[in-house]
Amino acid sequence: MDATALASLTDIAQLRHYLLDLFCQVAYREGDFLLSSGQRSTYYINGKQVTLHPQGALAVGRILLSMLPADTQAVAGLTLGADPIVTALSVVGATQARSIAP
């Protein structure tokens, strides 16, 4: 789905479904993985592959914006993992005349 088609989706349930599909396509991998905990896993989900994806960032920003109270002024999170998420939220907010500082 291109950005124009994605932007035209108004139903949050459809956006969530699209985002789940994107996670399955670009973030989910099967194999033999050594996790930072020291344990092994037969699968790995790299969420950054979605939050750094153009359509993924747009979907994440739109979904999260719909969840925020109208008077929200800023969002934050731990650096690196949250950076693309709060940036997407801030950019999507700007397109909807909601000024949300990252």
Secondary structure, DSSP 8 states (H G I E B T S, - for coil): --HHHHHH---HHHHHHHHHHHIIIIIEEEEEEE-TTS-EEEEEE-THHHHTSHHHHHHHHHHHHHHS-TT--B---STTTSHHHHHHHHHHHHHTT---B-
